[in-house]
Amino acid sequence: KALDLGGGPGTYTIEMAKKGISVTIFDMPETIEIAKKVISKIPLNPPLPKGGRGGFERNFQKNINFLQGDFLADDFGRDYDLIFISQILHAYSEDDNIMVLKKCRNALNKNGRIVIQEFFIDKDRTHPVQAALFSINMLANTSGGRCYSPEEIKRWYLKTGFRKIQKQLLADSVLISAEK
């Protein structure tokens, strides 16, 4: 059971659901409406790849639940095995992000995991250049957002009671995972 927190149009939700995972996509009401439209346009029974099943769920849409709200203010459920947060935290302040991580910890089951995907920026927040420029954009256009380094996110995890923190670089982004 997974939660795609701030899941946007459902890109990652779809891929998890195709693997047979029960996924709840949580986002603002307007965004949930977009996700529903995007997901409904994908054929229920896509053709099988050559050689058989291909490791995906043919009727994956049955694995998707929609929950609308503001994750800063609203509850987003309980007993998740995984919470995935992709490209969201850079829009919020450090205090807001710590509050969200506390809510995530409470929403995970005993052995649950959380994975954050964000643009990679180094600890002095000046490189790579694209991330530094994007961070300036967030500073100018949000009430407290900016790009956060993996070290900062790791500190938030520790502060909110997570353990077994791991980091993986992927092109211009970073995945930072932890366990409850």
MIMIZA-718282 format. One record per atom (N, C-alpha, C, O): x, y, z; residue in one letter. Coordinates in pm, whole numbers, plus 50000, padded with zeros to 5 digits. Layout:
REM MIMIZA-718282
XYZA
...
//
This chain:
REM MIMIZA-718282
500864988350000K
500005000050000K
500905012350000K
501765013950087K
500705021049901A
501575032649885A
500765045449878A
499585045549842A
501435056349913L
500875069749902L
501805077849813L
503005078749839L
501245083649707D
501975092849622D
501555106849666D
500545112149619D
502325112649756L
501965125449818L
502325136949725L
503495138749689L
501315144749687G
501535155349589G
501795149249453G
502675153749379G
501015138949419G
501265130649302G
500985136649167G
501195129949065G
500505148949161G
500295155549033G
499395147548940G
498345142648983G
499785146148813P
498925139248716P
498925124048732P
498205117048659P
499705118848824G
499675104448851G
500745096248783G
500625084048776G
501775102548733T
502825095448660T
503405083848740T
503465072548689T
503815086348863Y
504395075648946Y
503315066449000Y
503535054449016Y
502155071849029T
501025063649074T
500705052848971T
500525041249006T
500645056648846I
500335047248738I
501365036048735I
501005024248726I
502625039648741E
503675029348732E
503635019948852E
503835007848836E
503365025048972M
503255016249088M
502035007249075M
502094995249103M
500915012949031A
499675005149017A
499834994148914A
499274983248930A
500584996648809K
500834986348707K
501604974548766K
501524963448713K
502334976848873K
503074966148940K
502204958749042K
502694949949113K
500914962449051G
500004955849143G
499944962149281G
499324956449372G
500564973649299I
500564980649428I
499284988949439I
498894995649344I
498644988449555S
497504997049583S
498045010949618S
498745012549717S
497715020849535V
498295034249549V
497195044549571V
496175044549501V
497415053249668T
496555064949687T
497345077049640T
498465079549685T
496745084449548I
497365096949504I
496675108149581I
495455109349579I
497485116349648F
496965127349730F
497465140349670F
498665142149650F
496535149449641D
496915162549590D
495725172049605D
494665168249654D
495925184249561M
494875194349567M
493705190049477M
493925182849379M
492465194349508P
491305190049431P
491425192149279P
491055183349201P
491945203549238E
492085206349096E
493045196549030E
492825192048918E
494105193249100T
495115184049047T
494585169749043T
494875162248950T
493795165949143I
493185152649143I
492275151049022I
492235140448961I
491545161448987E
490685160748868E
491515158348742E
491115150648655E
492665164848732I
493565162548618I
494065148248620I
494085141548516I
494475143348736A
494975129548747A
493905119548705A
494205109948635A
492675121748748K
491585112648709K
491415112248557K
491215101548500K
491505123948492K
491375124448347K
492535117248279K
492325109448186K
493745119848325V
494925113348266V
494825098148280V
495035090848184V
494515093648401I
494475079248428I
493325072548353I
493465061248307I
492195079448341S
491045073348271S
491285071648122S
490625063448059S
492215079048064K
492495078147921K
493445066847886K
493645063847768K
494025060447986I
494925049147960I
494065036747944I
493225033948030I
494245029147836P
493405017347814P
493445007647933P
494515005047989P
492285002447970L
492204992948081L
492964980148053L
493604974748143L
492914975447932N
493574962847896N
494544965247782N
494264961647668N
495694971347812P
496664973747705P
497144960447648P
497124950347717P
497574960547524P
498074948147466P
499254942747546P
500084950347596P
499314929747556L
500434923547626L
501704924947543L
501654923947420L
502834927247608P
504094927647533P
504404913647480P
503884903747530P
505264912947378K
505644899947323K
506184891247435K
506984895647518K
505754878947437G
506254869647537G
505404868647661G
505774861347754G
504264875647669G
503384873447783G
503074885547865G
502974896747813G
502914883347992R
502384893048087R
503264905348103R
502734916448112R
504544903748107G
505434915348114G
505564921548251G
506164932248263G
505024915448354G
505224920448490G
504384932548525G
504734939848618G
503284935148454F
502454946548492F
500984942148501F
500584932148444F
500234949848573E
498814947248598E
497994952748482E
498034964748455E
497254944048413R
496474948448297R
495324957748336R
494984966748260R
494744955948450N
493654964548497N
494134972948615N
493514973148722N
495244979648595F
495914986848703F
495054997748767F
495275001148883F
494075003148695Q
493285014248748Q
492525010348875Q
492205018948957Q
492244997548891K
491564993049013K
492464994549135K
491994994049249K
493774996249113N
494724997649223N
494925012149266N
495725014949356N
494195021449204I
494415035649231I
493245041649306I
492085040149267I
493565048649415N
492585056249493N
492965070849487N
494145074249475N
491985079449496F
492215093949489F
491805100249622F
490755097149677F
492645109049671L
492355116249795L
492775130649773L
493935133549742L
491815139649789Q
492135153649765Q
492245161349895Q
491555158549994Q
493135171149893G
493335179550009G
494665186750000G
495375186049899G
494985193450107D
496235200850120D
497075193350223D
496695192450339D
498205187950181F
498955179650275F
499545187350391F
500005181250488F
499565200550384L
499985208450500L
498875209150606L
499155210750724L
497625207950562A
496505209750654A
495685197050678A
495115195350786A
495605188250578D
494675177050585D
495365163750614D
496565162150590D
494595154450666D
495075140950692D
495175133450559D
494325135150472D
496195125250545F
496305117550421F
496315102550443F
496855095050361F
495735098150553G
495525083950575G
496555077350663G
497425083950721G
496445064150672R
497295056250763R
497675042950699R
497145038950596R
498625036350764D
499025022450733D
499625020650595D
499405010350531D
500375030350548Y
501065028950421Y
502385021350441Y
503035022850544Y
502745013350342D
504045006750341D
505105016050283D
506285015350319D
504665024950193L
505565034150125L
504875047550106L
503695048150070L
505605058250131I
505165071650093I
506225077250000I
507415077550033I
505785081649882F
506665087249781F
506325101949764F
505165105549742F
507335110449774I
507155124949760I
508125129549652I
509335129749674I
507595133249537S
508455136949424S
508285151649388S
507195156349355S
509395158849394Q
509475172649348Q
508405181649408Q
507745189249338Q
508255180549540I
507245188349611I
507885197349717I
507515209049730I
508825191949792L
509325198749911L
510045211849879L
510125220549965L
510555213449759H
511245225949724H
510305237949720H
510755249349716H
509005235549721A
508035246549719A
507685251549859A
506905261049873A
508245245249963Y
507855248350100Y
509055251350188Y
510195248250154Y
508775257550301S
509835260950396S
510325248550471S
509675238150470S
511455249850534E
511995238950614E
511015234750723E
510805222850745E
510425244350792D
509455241150898D
508245233450844D
507805223750905D
507725237750729D
506605230550667D
507005216350629D
506245206950650D
508195214850574N
508645201650533N
508845192250652N
508535180450642N
509355197350761I
509495189150882I
508115184950932I
507935173450975I
507155193950928M
505785190550969M
505205179650879M
504545170450928M
505435180650748V
504955170350654V
505625156950685V
504955146550682V
506905156950714L
507595144350745L
507065138150875L
506985125950886L
506705146350971K
506085141051093K
504745134251059K
504445123451110K
503955140750975K
502685134850932K
502925121950856K
502175112250872K
503945121650773C
504285109550698C
504655098250794C
504195086950778C
505455101250893R
505855090850989R
504615084951056R
504535072751074R
503675093351093N
502435088551156N
501575080551059N
500795072051102N
501695083350929A
500865076450830A
501455063050786A
500765054950724A
502725060650817L
503365048150777L
503065036950876L
502865039250995L
503045024650824N
502925013250915N
504255011150987N
505215018550965N
504305001151072K
505464998951159K
506784998151082K
507795003651127K
506794991650970N
508034989950893N
508034998050764N
508744994650669N
507255008750761G
507105016550639G
508345024250599G
509235026950679G
508375027650470R
509495035250412R
508965048050348R
507815048750305R
509825057850345I
509525070350276I
510645072850176I
511825070350204I
510265077950060V
511245081449957V
510925095449908V
509805098449867V
511925104049913I
511805117649862I
512665118749738I
513835114849738I
512065123949631Q
512815127149509Q
512815142249494Q
511765148549494Q
513995147849482E
514125162249462E
515275164949366E
516075156049337E
515345177249316F
516505181249237F
517735180449327F
517685184449443F
518825175349272F
520055174849351F
520705188549353F
520885195049250F
521055192949474I
521855204949492I
522875201749602I
522545195049699I
524105206549586D
525135203149684D
524925210849813D
524085219949821D
525695207149915K
525445212750048K
525675227750058K
525135234250148K
526475233649968D
526605248249970D
525565255049883D
525545267349872D
524685247049821R
523535251449742R
523915260449623R
523175269649588R
525075257649562T
525505265349446T
525695256949321T
525855262449212T
525675243849333H
525895234849219H
524975222849230H
524605219049341H
524585217049121P
524775221548983P
524035234648956P
523115238349029P
524445241248851V
523925254648820V
522405254548802V
521715263448851V
521875244348730Q
520425243948706Q
519645243348837Q
518625249948852Q
520125235548931A
519445234549060A
519565247649138A
518605251849203A
520715253949131A
520885266649201A
519955277349143A
519355285149218A
519825277649011L
518905287148948L
517455284048983L
516655293049008L
517115271148983F
515765267249021F
515485271249166F
514385275649198F
516455269749252S
516305273549392S
516025288449406S
515195292649486S
516715296449326I
516455310949326I
515015313649283I
514335322049342I
514545306449182N
513155307749138N
512195304649253N
511235311949274N
512455293949327M
511595290149439M
511645300849550M
510625304049610M
512835306149576L
512955316849676L
512135329149636L
511525335549720L
512135332249507A
511435344149460A
509925342149446A
509165351649458A
509485329849420N
508095327649383N
507275319149480N
506125315849450N
507845315749593T
507085308649697T
507285315949829T
508115324949839T
506515312049928S
506625318950056S
507745313250144S
507935317950256S
508455303550097G
509555298350180G
510325287050115G
511195281050178G
510025284149989G
510675272749924G
512045275949868G
512415287549849G
512805265249843R
514095265549777R
514535251049760R
513895242049813R
515605248849689C
516145235349680C
516875232049811C
517545240649869C
516735219749855Y
517365215049978Y
518375204249946Y
518115195449863Y
519505204750011S
520555194749987S
520165181450053S
519345181250145S
520755170550006P
520515157650072P
520865157950221P
520195151350301P
521885165450257E
522255166450399E
521155173050482E
520915168950596E
520495183050425E
519385189550495E
518215179850512E
517615178950620E
517895172650406I
516785163050413I
517105151950511I
516235147550586I
518345147350511K
518755137150609K
518555142350751K
518085135050838K
518905154750775R
518715160750908R
517235161050946R
516895158551062R
516345163950849W
514905163850877W
514445149850913W
513665147951006W
514945139850838Y
514585126050869Y
514955122551012Y
514155116951087Y
516175125751049L
516625122651185L
515795130051289L
515435124451393L
515485142451261K
514695150651354K
513275145251373K
512675147051479K
512745138651271T
511375133551277T
511305118551308T
510245112451299T
512435112751345G
512435098951394G
512645088151290G
512445076351320G
513055091551170F
513345081351069F
514775076051088F
515615082451152F
515015064251032R
516335057851043R
516685051150911R
515905051550816R
517835045150906K
518315038050786K
518175046750660K
517545042850562K
518755058350666I
518655068150558I
519655064650448I
520825062050474I
519165064850324Q
520005061950208Q
519805072550102Q
518725078450090Q
520865074950024K
520825084949918K
521265078449788K
522215070649785K
520545081749680Q
520925076849547Q
520775088149447Q
519695093849432Q
521855091349377L
521815101749274L
521305095749143L
521705084849103L
520415103249077L
519855099248947L
519865111348856L
518995120048867L
520825112048766A
520945123448674A
520915136548753A
521825139148832A
519885144848733D
519825157748802D
518985157348929D
518715167748989D
518575145348971S
517785144349094S
518435134749192S
519405127949160S
517865134349311V
518355125649416V
517165119049483V
516125125349505V
517325106149516L
516335098849596L
516925097249735L
518045092549751L
516155101149833I
516585099549972I
515495091750044I
514375096450059I
515855079850088S
514875070950151S
515215068950297S
516355070950340S
514195064850373A
514385062050516A
513285052550561A
512285050650492A
513485046850676E
512515037750737E
511965043750865E
512625051650933E
510745039850896K
510115044151021K
510805037351137K
510435039551252K
//
